[in-house]
Amino acid sequence: MANSSNTAFRTLDHHRLRSAALCLALQRRFEELRSRDYPDEGAGEALELLGKLLVIVRKRIEGLTDERTLVMTSRAIVELGETLKYFDNAGTDQTPRGLVCLLRSLYERLNRQSKFLAWPQADYNFTIRSLIETLKVLFRHLGADAEVSEVFAEYTGPHYLVSFPRVERDNVSMLAIFGHELGHEIANDFLQKEGGSSERQARETQARLDILQALGGKPSLTDLHEAMQEVFQLRERALEELISDMVGVYLFGPSAIFAGYEIFMWNNLNAIPSDQNGGYPPGRMRIRVSMEAAEREGYIGVMRDMAADPSIGTTVSYATLLFEHLENLVQDKSDEQQIATSNAARIAYDWVAATLPSAQAFARNAVGQALYGESTIRSEVPGLVKRLKQGLPPNEIGNSIDPTAVDERSSVLAGWLVSLEASQASADTGQAIADLGRLNEKALRGLEYVVLQRRYRLGTRGTAE
């Protein structure tokens, strides 16, 4: 047995080595990931950023003399290592190129930052959140300095993390949900803009009076504050979701309605918004607001017109039947009746109803030229439906020698129309599933081809990529 030393164990040196080893290990993992195949260059740029940040951390570790700070640094490196799951799943073996092509196109149409990192997750959820803001917060805790700020300032890679349910990886139809996710940025813009408006202040005053009356006129300050907080939170959550739903419709047309229906039908359509369910508006109300937006933009009318086209009418007729089902569903106002049983929800949603017209106008204007017009549906979708039913990717229409390029959202809608027919027209579930698999494969290829063809044409005219 070795002789023990009288010298005390140097915990500071131990933690310094531990932090440095963690930092080096994470650097190596990021370097390993650089060799993988990703749908675009965004992943490589993000990995380069993380590598530069870790170089700074490594240098800082050498100069730290406080044991507590070293322990916190180790924990921060471990937290930074959580980003590995994004890159592990963002490769082309897990994230289809067609999905990334579609999202990049939408970002560009909206004139927003178009670089992002897309990855599948185990949870059934579609999300878009900031990568850079998360990293900046983490490095503020580490004592961010000018060197770190300069690295962030020079970075031009992905700013957002886009995640989608892994189980839906190959389901092109559900990509329309990303219209809603992109709508959250527009919803936030609206809420910030209306914050100091006279209309907002007037409605806030009325809401306070309604709360006082609901509480019996003389509540305690604590009860009044809690009730006001609940009303304001329910109102803000409702507008966030309803505005985002409308943006989804403006960006994807009928596809957004169909995709929303797939998700809302899993839940209680009349659930009263509360802390227990995240304050989300009732599903029936969300479908109603989306249907109203679709009606205003002519999307429902164009589907009915296409159902009368002898060449594709049979296929489109199933979409019109679904619209009829949804129209019957939203005529039922049981969701509003349930909301009326809760004082907080009733007051919040009276305020929401007063705000929705201006919110709708704001969202419509914010989408601008990115709007998916009904004229585009009329001119493109019939030909794409025919291509899909012939086993061809839905990426172009017209003469095969000199084809006409299409909007990639028309490819998504064509996929919906054919899949809705498959769900209704076949009694053989096994055969229908096999057909759906081939449909998704063709539709994904179609999305890639649409965007790549557009970029090729722009490039041949001298436009920089």
N, C-alpha and C positions, 0 to 999 in steps of 0.2 A: 504494500500500500504506500502511495506517495506521501511524502511529508507535506502537511498543510502549511501554508505560508501565514505569517502574522499580518500580511498586507490584506486589507479589506477588499472584497470583490468590487471591481470598478464597474458599477452599474451604468455609468454615463457612457463608457467605452462600449459596453455590451449593447446598449440601445442604439448607439451610433452605427455599429456594425450591422445590427438588425435592420435599421432603416435603409442603410446603403445596399444591403443584400436584397431587400424587397424592391427597391428602386431599380436595381440592375435586372432582377428577374422580370419585372414588368416591361422594362425596355426591350428585353429579349423576346417576350411574347408579342409585343407590338411589331418588332422586326420580322418575326416569323409570319405574321399576318400579312405583311406587305407583299408576299409572294402569291397570295391567293387571287383568284379571278373574281372581280366585282363588276356589277352592271355598268359602272362608270368610274371616273377618276376621283370621285368624292371621297371614297374610303381611304385611298392613298394619301390624300391631302390631310384628312383628319388624323390619320396615324402619324404623319409627319409633325403635325401640331403637338400631339401628345408626346412624341419623342422629344421635341424641343423643351417642353415644359418639364419633363423628367430630368433632362440635363441640368436645368436650373435647380431643381430640387436636390439633385445629387451634389451639386456644388454647395448648396446651402447646408446640407447635412454636415459637411466637413467643418463648417464654422460654428455650429450650434454648441453651446456650452450648458444649456439648460436641459435637464433630464426630462422634465414634463413636456417640453416642446418637441423633443425627439420622439417621445411616445406618441404624441399627437400627429407628428409627421408620418410615422409608421401607419397610423390609422387612416390618414388621408391618402396614402399610397394604396392601401387596401381598397378604399372607397373608389379611387381612380381606376383600380383594376376591375370594377364593376362594368366599365365600358367594354371589356373584352367580349361580353355576350352580344353586344351590338355587332362587332366585327365578325365574331364566330358565325353569326347567322345572316350577315349581309352579303355573303358571297352568292354567286350565281347558282350554286347548288341549292340554295334555300330562298333566294329572292329573285323572282323572274325579271328579266330585262324589260319585258313589256310593261310591268307595273311602274318601274322607274321611268321609263320613257313617257308614260301617261302623266305621272306626277310632275316631271320636269316641264312638260308642255303646259300644264295648268299654272304652275308658278310663273312661267314666262308670260302667259296670257294675262295674268293679274299684275304683271310688272313688279313682282316681289322676288326676294332672294331665291334663286332657283336651285341652289346646291343643298343637298340634304343627304342623310344616310338612312336608307330604308332597311328594316329587318323584321322578321316574323317573331312573334312572342307566343308563349303557351296560353296566356289569358286570352279570352275572346274579347278583344277590344281593338279599336282603331284609334290611334293617337298621333298628334304632332306636338312636340315640345322642344324647347330650346336646348341644344347641346352647349353652346358657347356660354350662355348665362349660368348654366349649372357649373361649368368649369371655372368661371370667374368667381362665383361664390365660394367654391372649394379653395381656390388660391388666395382669396381674401383671408380665409381662416389661417392660411399658412404665412400670412404677412406679405401680400403681393407688393412688388416694387416696380421700379421703372423698367427693369429687364423683362418682367412678366408682361407688363402692359404693352411693351413694344412687340412682343411675340403675338399677342392678340391683335394688335393694330395692323400687323402685316399679313394676317391670316385671311385668305380669300376662299377657303374651302367651305364645306357644309356647315350651316348654322343650326340646322334642325335635325331632330331624330323623328323619323316616321316609322311607326310600328303598326303591324296588322296581325290578325290571328293566324297562327301557323296552319290551322286546319283549313283556312280559306285561301291558302297560297295559290292554288290553281284556279280559283273561282273568279273569272274575269268580271262577272256581273256585280259582285260585291265591291269592286273597286270604286263604284259610284259613291260609296260612303265617304270617300276622301273629299268630295265636294263639301260635305258637312264639316269635316275637320278643318279645311281651309277657311270655312266660314267663321270659325272662332276668332281669327284675327280681325275680320271685318266687324264681328259683334263687339269685340273689345274696343275697336275704334269708335263705334257708335256710342257705347257707354261712356267713354272718355269725353266725347264731343258734347253729349247732352248733360254732362255733370253740372255745369254752371249755368245752364239755360234757364230762362224765366219759366218755361213750361214745366221743366223738371221741378223747380222750386215750388211752383203752385201745386203740382200734384203731390209733392212730398208733404206740403202743409195739409192738404186734404187727407192724406193717408194718416197723418198724426191725429187729426180730429176723429177719423174713423176708428183708430186704435183706442183712443180715450173713451169713445162711446161704447166700444165692444167690451172694455174692461170695467164699465160701470161708472165712468166719469171721474172717480177719485182713486186711481191705483197708486201703489207705492212707486217710488222712483225706480226701484229695482225691477218691478213687474213691467213698468212702462218701457224701460230701456230694453229688456229682454224681448218684449213683444215687438218693439220697433225694429230691433235687429233681425228678428225672424221674418218680418214682412219684407224688409229691404233685401235680405238674402234670397228669399223665395222669388222676389220680383227680378233680381239680377240674374239668378240662375235660369229663370224662365226665358228672359230675353236672350241670354247667351245661346240657349239651345234652339229657340224658335227662329232667331235670326240666322243661325248656322244652318238650320233646316231649309230656310228659304234660299240661302246662297247655294246649298247643294242642288236645289231644283233649278236655279238659274244656270248652274254650271253643267248639269247632267240631264236636265229635262226629265222625262218619264223614268229613266233609270234610277234617279234618286228616290222617286216615290216607291218603286218596286223594292229597292234595297232597304229603305226604311221600314217598309211593311214586314220584311223578313225578320227584322230585329224586334220591332215593337210588339209583334204578335206573341213573343215569348213571355211578355210581362202582362200584368194587370193593366188594361187600357184605361181604367178609371182611377188609378191609385192617386190618393191625395198627396200632393207634394209636401215633403217633410224632411227632417234631418235623417230619418230612417232610410229613405230611398234617395238620398243625395239631393233632394229638392228638385228633381227632374219633373218637367211638366208631364201630365198624363199622356200616354201614347196616342190616345184617340184625338186629343187636341193637336198633337204634333202632326198626325196624319192630316187633320182638317186644315191646318195652316199651310201645309205643303200642297194639298190638293187645291186650295184657293190660289196659291201662287202658280201652280201648273195650269189652272183654268185661265188666269189672267194672261199668261204667256202663250196660250193657244196650243199647249202640248196635248191636252186631252182631245181637243177638236181634231188635231192632225192625226191622232191615232184612229179616231173614228173614220176619218176620210180614207186613210190607208186600208182600213178593214173592208172598204168597198172596192178596193183594187182587186180584180179577179186573179192577178198573178201572185199576190202575196196575202190576199184577204183572209184566207183560212188561218195562216200563221198569226197575223195581227189581231184576229178576232178574240184570241185568248187574252190578250192584253186589255182589250176593251171590256171583256167580261170581268177582269180583275178590277178595272177602274169602277165598273158598276158596283161591284162588291164594296169597294172602299167608299164610294159615294153613300151607299146605304149605311155603312159603318159610322161615318162622320155626321150623318143626319141625326143619329142618336146622341143626345146631349147629356147622357148620364154622367160624363166626366165633369161637366159644369155643375151638375146637381151635387156631386160629391164634394167639389171644391167649396160650395156654398155652406157645407156643414162645418167648415173650419174657419174661424174668424180671421186667423192670420193669412190663410190661403185665399180667402174671399177678398180681403182688402188688397193683397198683393196682386191678384189677377184682375181686379177692377182696374188697377193702375197699369197692368200689362196691356189690357185691352185698349186703354186710352193711348198707349205708346206705340202699339204695333203699326199703325199706318205710317208714322214717320220713320220707324225702324225699317219697314219694308222698302220705303222710298230710298233710304240711305243705302241699304244692301244692294238694291237694284242698280243704283248709280255707281257703287263701289265696284261691282262686277264689270260694268262698262262693256268694252268690246269683247270681253271673255264670255259674254252671254251665249249660251247654246241656243240659237234661234230656231223657231219652228220651220222656217224656210229651208234650213240646212237638213232637218229631219226629212222633209218632203223630197228633197232632191237626192239624198244620199242613202237613207236607210233601206228603201225598197231593193236597190241593187245589191246592197251588202247582205241583206237577208237571203237573197237568191244565191249569192256566192257561198254563204255558210251552208245552205242546204245542198249545194253541189260539192261540199267538202273542201272549199277553197278559203283561204284567209280573208277576212273582211277588211281589206286595206285599200281597195280602189274600185272604181266603177267605170263603165263605159267600154270603149273599144280597147281590146287587149294590146293592140299595137301602139295606141296613144291614149293610155288610160287617164282618168281624172282622179286626182288626189282627193282624199276625204278627211273630215274631222275625226280624230281618234275616238271622240265621244259617240260618234255614230256607230263605230265598231262595237262599243260597249252596249249600246241600245239594240243593235242587231242581235247580239248575243242574248240579251234578255228576251227578245221576242221569240227567238227559236227555242230557248230553254223553257219559257212559259208554255209553249205548245207541247214540248216534250213531257211536261209535268201533267198535262191534261189529256193528251191524245193517245197515250199508250197504256194498255193494261199490264204490260210486261215491265215491271220495275227494273229488273236486271238489264233488259235491253235499253231502257230509258237512261239508266246510269251510265252504261257504256257509250251511248250517244252523247250524253252530257260531257263525258270526259274528252271525247274527240272534239266536241264543240269548243270547250275551253282551250284546248291545245291550239286550235286554229285561231281563236280569238286573240290569244296572247301573241301569237306570231303576227297577226294583223296589226296589233298595237305597235309592235316593234317596227314593222315595215312602214306604217303610216308616218311615224316620227322620223325614221331614218331617211325615207324618201324626201320628206320636207327639208331636212337638213342638207341632203345631197343637192336638191334644187337650189337652195340658198347658196351653198358653197360654189356651185357652178356659175352663179351670177356674181361671184366675188365678195359675198358676205362672209365676214369672219365667223368662225365657229365660237 
